[in-house]
Amino acid sequence: MTVTPAPTVALPHGAAMPRLGLGTWPMDDAAAETTVATAIELGYRLVDTAENYGNERGVGRGLKASGVPREELFVTTKFNKRWHGVDLAAEACERSLDRLGLDHADLLLIHWPNPGQDRYVQAWQGLVRLLEDGRVRAIGTSNFKPAHLERVIAETGVVPDVNQVQLSPMVTRESTRAFHARHGIVTQSWSPIGGEHNDVLREPVVTTIAERHGRTPAQVVLRWHMELGLTAVPKSSDPQRLRQNLDVFDFALTTDEVAALSALDRGDAAGADSDAFGH
């Protein structure tokens, strides 16, 4: 059974991005190829990968195997700190496109700011040039804090289409989301249903709401992201869970339920600190 594809959100530079897609970390090439093809068959149209995941070739093979026209798919990838430079960002893009087997990326992200290296502004300038040249349809950042975003906007005058951050009911990133909202940046959540250190799905409030709606805990948490106006890239390689994760657009949470889930927040310290970590 195919699930209805996710609705899209308009990005600042004109692209339309599905609000929910497939994350592919930590799949290898073989798993990515199979899972991407399956996910697209089920109705997914957004696939998220990265240089650092080491699976761009597998993702590309899965995209091709799906048989779905390229213009119906939205492909995101990201590059590492070694490519933080105006010309280096262009080289990173070409290398990723070669591995993916594509002639353009829909969204290219700086994976981490790596402020200790202090070259993320130059990386952003490189992305702006790629956007102007039509090599990518949208450009963005990943794991950038408001201070990092303020700097790239101030120094280039160009606002990211997307900032992808670790975000779940246990790490709600309220100040970051507020900054995004003020600047028109679309928030995309990675690890949206928790993870190793944030086991959201076992929280009693989550399981109670899931039982009330006749849904899985993951569906409830993903619906929470949708209610907040976010976008998300949950990872799964299980066909049943892939189907369930996409099937969150035909029910709604109450205001009280959204608030109860948001109250699980443990603060930014519960998530990755991009001033201290990056690659």
N, C-alpha and C positions, 0 to 999 in steps of 0.2 A: 504493500500500500504506500503510495506516495503522499506525503504531507504537503499542504499548500506552502509554497515558498514564503519566506519571511518578507514582510513589508520593507520598504527601503526608506532611508533618510537622505535628504539632500545635503551634500557636503559643500563647504564654502566656495570651492573652486569649480563646482558644477556637476561633479559625478554623483550618481545615486548609489548608495551602499546598502546592502541588506543589513537589517538590524541584528540578525543573528546568523552566525556562521560556524564553520568547523575550525577548531584549533588543532594543530598537528604535533605539538611537542608532547612527549618525547618519542614519537614514532620514527623508525628507520625507513629507508627508501621502500622496502618491500611492504611494510605495514601501511605506509602513507599511500602508496599506489592503490592498494586494495580498498582502504578506507575512504579515500577521496572519491573513487569511482562509485562506491556504494552510497556515500553521502549525497552525491549529486543525483544519483538515481532516486533517492528518497525525497529530494526536493531542495537540498542545500544549493546555494548559489554563491556563497562567500567562503573562500578557503584561505586560511592564514598560515603562513610558514615563515621561515627566516634562514638566513645564511647559517646561523649558529645551530639550528636544529639538525643540519646535515641531511635533510630529506627533500631538498628542492627538486632533485631529479625524480624521486618517487612521486612527489606531488604533481609534477608536470606530466608524468606518465598516466597518473590517475585522471587528470583533467582531460587528456587526449582520449583515454579509454572510455570516458563517460559518453562521448558522442554528442554532448551538448555544445552548441555553437559558442565560440569564444566570447562573442558580444553579450551573451547571457550570463557570463560568469564574472565574478569579482575576485581578483587574486591579490593578496597582500603579502609582501615579504619585507625583510628588515636586514640592515647591515651592521657589522661590528665596528669597534672603535678604530681598527687599523685603517678604515676608509674615511675617517673624519677629516675631510678636506674638500675643497671645491671640485677639483678634478678627480680626486679619489672617490668621491661619492658617485661620479659618473661611471668610473670603472667598476665599482661595487654593483651598480645597477646592471651594467652589461654582463657581468659574471653571473648574477642571479638569473637574468633573462635567459642566458645561455643554458644554465642548469635546468631551468623550468621549461625550456623549449618554447618560449613566448616572444612576441615582438614588442610587447609593452606590459608594464605592470599597472594594475588599477590603483594600488596604493603602495608607496614605498616609505618605510619608516626608519628613522635612526633608532636602533634597538635600545641603547642606553646612553644617557648624556655623558657619563665618564667625566665629571667636572674636574677631576684631578689632572686629566690630560689637557683639558681646556681647549678643545678644538670642535666642540659641537656647533658653535656658530658658523664656522667654515663648512661643516657638514650640511648645515641647513641652507647655506648659500648655494651649495652644490645641488641640493634638492630643488630649490627654487628654479635654478637653471634647467634642470631636467623637466620640470613642469612646463616651463616656457617653451622647451624644445619638443614637447609632446611625447617624451619617452615614458612618462607616467601620467595618469589621469588625476591623481591626488597625491598629496605629500603630507607626512605627519611625523609624529614623535612617539616614542614608547618609553614609559617610566620617567618622563620629565615632571619635575615639580614646578609649581607656579613660578618660582624664582628663575628656573631654567627657561621656561616659556616666555616670561617677561623679557628676558635678555634677547632671545632670538627675534621676538616681535619688534623690540626697540631698535635692534641693529639692522633689521632687514625690511621692516614694514609689512612682512608677510606672515599671516596667521596660519598655523597648521590646520589642515582639514580635520585631523584626528589626533588625540593623544590616548595611547593605549596604556592602561595602568592595572596593576593587581587590585581587584575590587570585588567585594562580596559583602553579604550582610555582616561579616566579622571585620571587614576592612572597608568602610564605606567611603572614605576619601572625600568627606564633605567639603573641605576647603578647596581641594583640587577641582571638584565638580563645580563649585561656585565660580572659580576662576574661569573654567571652560565656558560656563554659561554666559559670563560677562563678555567673553571674546568670540562667541559663536563657534567654539571648538567642539567637535563631537567626541564624547567620552566613549571609549571602548574598553570593556572589562576583560582582562585575562584572569584565568583561574576563577571564573565567575561563580562556580558552585563550591568554592573553598579549595582545599588541598590538604597536603600532608600535615600542616600545622594548624589548619583552620577547618575542622571537620563540621562544616555547617549542616550537612545533611542529617546528622544524628541529633541535632538540637531539638529538644521537645517542642519548642514553638513551631519549628519547621514541620516536624512530623504531624503535629496536631492540625495545622492549617492544611497539610496535604490530605489528611484523612477527611477533613471537612469538605474539600473540593473533589475528592475522588481522584487525586493526582499523585504523582511521585514527588518526593521531597525535591528532587532536582528540577522538576517542572515548576514547582512553587518558587524556588529561588530564582530561576531564570525569568519567571513572570515578574518577580520583584524588580529585576533589572529593567524589564520593559515598562513597568509602571513608573519608574523613575526617569524614563526617557533615555535610557542608556542603550548601547549596543554591546554585544557579547560574543565571544568565540570559545564556547565550551569544547573540551576535547573528549572524544570517546571513539573507540574502534568497534564497539558492540552494536550491531545493526538495530537491535531493539531500543537501546538507549539513544542511539542517533535519531531514531524516529521520534522517540518521546521528547528529546531535547528541543526538537524543532516544532513540536506540537504544543505551543504555548500561546497561540494567538486567538483561541476561542473561549477563553475564560478570563476573569479579572479578579484581582484581590481588592478587598475593601481598604479604605484609608487606614483603619485601625490595624489591619493585617500587615500592611506595608510598614507602618510605624513599629509594630512589634518585631518585625524582621530587622529593621534598621537599628533597633535597640540592642541587637547582638554585637554592635560595633565595639571593637577592642582598641580602636585608634590606629593611626598610621604606623605605629611601632610594631603592629602585628603583621605588617607586610614588608616587602623588600624595600630597602633604603637605597635609592639610586645615587645618593651622595657617597655611599660606602661600597657599593657593588656595581659591577658592569662588565661587559665584554665587548 
